[in-house]
Amino acid sequence: MGLKYIELGRSGLRVSKVGLGTWQIGASEWGWNRGYGVEDVVETIVRAHELGVNFIDTAEIYGGGLSEEVVGRAVREFRDEVVIATKVWPTHATYDGVLKACERSLRRLGVDVIDLYQVHWPNPVIPLSSTMRAMERLVELGKVRAIGVSNFSLGRLRRAQECLKREEIVSNQVRYNLVERGVEKELLPYCEREGIALIAYSPLAQGLLTARYSAANRPRDFVRRLNPLFDPSVLRRAEPLMTLLKEIAAKHGAEPGQVALAWLIRREDVVAIPGAKRPEQVESNARAADFELSDDEWSALLEAASKVSAGVWSLLKTPLRLLGI
Ligand SMILES: NC(=O)c1ccc[n+]([C@@H]2O[C@H](COP(=O)([O-])OP(=O)(O)OC[C@H]3O[C@@H](n4cnc5c(N)ncnc54)[C@H](OP(=O)(O)O)[C@@H]3O)[C@@H](O)[C@H]2O)c1
């Protein structure tokens, strides 16, 4: 076994089923420069490349642009061997706004072309057609290779596609992990049918599925203080799932987080982009492709995970989480 690769839609871009997320770069909300910093993340990206992890996700908003800069610098020696995905923030979603944001991203990344350019979130007050026309124009200009969206519902994904004349949307990046499986209802089946890749963000449920956290040992950063999954009541409810992840991991000589990723990437059109702060984390995440779960293990995980639910009340506490910032 080992890393597998799939094509993003019909773009010709081949990406590893385990990629690398880089929201962590420059993000004070994740504890940037408190326990990890530039050297760690550059090493992480270089190590990812050595391991065959060729898909790197960033965004203009991450670290106020620092994430794109660091990614660009880190991949300079092997730029053609990686697929770089970045995103335009919704406040720049007008036609001109998208064109300008893309120029800034190209400059920060230090590249001539962005492999996958994604609309980060829908913006309900800007006509989707303007945004998508600009995305198409960028492909025409040779500044972007393929168009993706992120956090788009099924209805909006369809409308976005209808706005394009020549290009196809090749991917939708959404929150998807063992305990947050809302996309399975209609979005994932649609993407599978249409050959649109589903890029799963927060595939480790922001670290919950590494089974390192508990009600007595909660992460302290801003991101996870806002995430209802790290509420003590949810962490307590998640204990049987954590135990199962550890048991299955032990059988495969693996780690709990790898089991959670293996569960996710078993689906053909799903690519996971775990965020990593240090090289050891990307090494561990890449190894999720080294073993396969049995059908029984897969269903047992599903059952245990179904019992963990964040609860609507705690979602109300965390409007920022809904914005993905
Ligand atoms: N499109 C969007 O709106 C959107 C939203 C969110 C994220 N994203 C993208 O998706 C990526 C991943 O999502 P995410 O960062 O929210 O969550 P995630 O990948 O589920 O969790 C990342 C965190 O898990 C921990 N971790 C990672 N690998 C580990 C390992 N091998 N062992 C132990 N701990 C490990 C690290 O935190 P600790 O070490 O501190 O525990 C890391 O910061 C982001 O970087 C970003 O590129 C996109």
The ligand as a MOL file (V3000), in Angstrom:
LIG
                    3D

  0  0  0     0  0            999 V3000
M  V30 BEGIN CTAB
M  V30 COUNTS 48 52 0 0 0
M  V30 BEGIN ATOM
M  V30 1 N -12.4770 25.7190 3.3230 0
M  V30 2 C -12.6420 26.0270 4.5760 0
M  V30 3 O -13.5460 26.7980 4.9590 0
M  V30 4 C -11.7290 25.4060 5.5890 0
M  V30 5 C -12.0510 25.4300 6.9500 0
M  V30 6 C -11.1750 24.7990 7.8400 0
M  V30 7 C -10.0200 24.1900 7.3620 0
M  V30 8 N -9.7120 24.2120 6.0400 0 CHG=1
M  V30 9 C -8.4750 23.5610 5.4990 0
M  V30 10 O -8.4190 22.2340 5.9740 0
M  V30 11 C -7.1940 22.0300 6.6870 0
M  V30 12 C -7.4200 21.0280 7.8110 0
M  V30 13 O -8.4970 21.3840 8.6590 0
M  V30 14 P -8.2830 21.8540 10.1830 0
M  V30 15 O -6.9300 22.3960 10.3270 0
M  V30 16 O -9.4620 22.6540 10.5450 0 CHG=-1
M  V30 17 O -8.4470 20.5000 11.0300 0
M  V30 18 P -7.7300 19.0610 11.0810 0
M  V30 19 O -6.8770 18.8470 9.9130 0
M  V30 20 O -8.8060 18.0980 11.3640 0
M  V30 21 O -6.8450 19.1990 12.4060 0
M  V30 22 C -5.5950 19.8280 12.3900 0
M  V30 23 C -4.9480 19.7540 13.7720 0
M  V30 24 O -4.8860 18.4040 14.2230 0
M  V30 25 C -3.6560 18.1680 14.8920 0
M  V30 26 N -2.9260 17.1290 14.1420 0
M  V30 27 C -2.7340 17.0440 12.8040 0
M  V30 28 N -2.0620 15.9200 12.4860 0
M  V30 29 C -1.8120 15.2850 13.6450 0
M  V30 30 C -1.1560 14.0820 13.9790 0
M  V30 31 N -0.6260 13.2990 13.0360 0
M  V30 32 N -1.0880 13.7130 15.2790 0
M  V30 33 C -1.6270 14.4910 16.2390 0
M  V30 34 N -2.2660 15.6500 15.9870 0
M  V30 35 C -2.3620 16.0400 14.7030 0
M  V30 36 C -2.8900 19.4890 14.9160 0
M  V30 37 O -3.2180 20.2480 16.0730 0
M  V30 38 P -2.5550 20.0380 17.5330 0
M  V30 39 O -1.2220 19.4170 17.3390 0
M  V30 40 O -2.5160 21.3900 18.1170 0
M  V30 41 O -3.5600 19.1540 18.2480 0
M  V30 42 C -3.5030 20.2280 13.7380 0
M  V30 43 O -3.4270 21.6230 13.8890 0
M  V30 44 C -6.7700 23.4360 7.1350 0
M  V30 45 O -5.4040 23.5300 7.4160 0
M  V30 46 C -7.1840 24.2350 5.9310 0
M  V30 47 O -6.2080 24.1170 4.8960 0
M  V30 48 C -10.5660 24.7930 5.1500 0
M  V30 END ATOM
M  V30 BEGIN BOND
M  V30 1 1 1 2
M  V30 2 2 2 3
M  V30 3 1 2 4
M  V30 4 1 4 5
M  V30 5 2 4 48
M  V30 6 2 5 6
M  V30 7 1 6 7
M  V30 8 2 7 8
M  V30 9 1 8 9
M  V30 10 1 8 48
M  V30 11 1 9 10
M  V30 12 1 9 46
M  V30 13 1 10 11
M  V30 14 1 11 12
M  V30 15 1 11 44
M  V30 16 1 12 13
M  V30 17 1 13 14
M  V30 18 2 14 15
M  V30 19 1 14 16
M  V30 20 1 14 17
M  V30 21 1 17 18
M  V30 22 2 18 19
M  V30 23 1 18 20
M  V30 24 1 18 21
M  V30 25 1 21 22
M  V30 26 1 22 23
M  V30 27 1 23 24
M  V30 28 1 23 42
M  V30 29 1 24 25
M  V30 30 1 25 26
M  V30 31 1 25 36
M  V30 32 1 26 27
M  V30 33 1 26 35
M  V30 34 2 27 28
M  V30 35 1 28 29
M  V30 36 1 29 30
M  V30 37 2 29 35
M  V30 38 1 30 31
M  V30 39 2 30 32
M  V30 40 1 32 33
M  V30 41 2 33 34
M  V30 42 1 34 35
M  V30 43 1 36 37
M  V30 44 1 36 42
M  V30 45 1 37 38
M  V30 46 2 38 39
M  V30 47 1 38 40
M  V30 48 1 38 41
M  V30 49 1 42 43
M  V30 50 1 44 45
M  V30 51 1 44 46
M  V30 52 1 46 47
M  V30 END BOND
M  V30 END CTAB
M  END
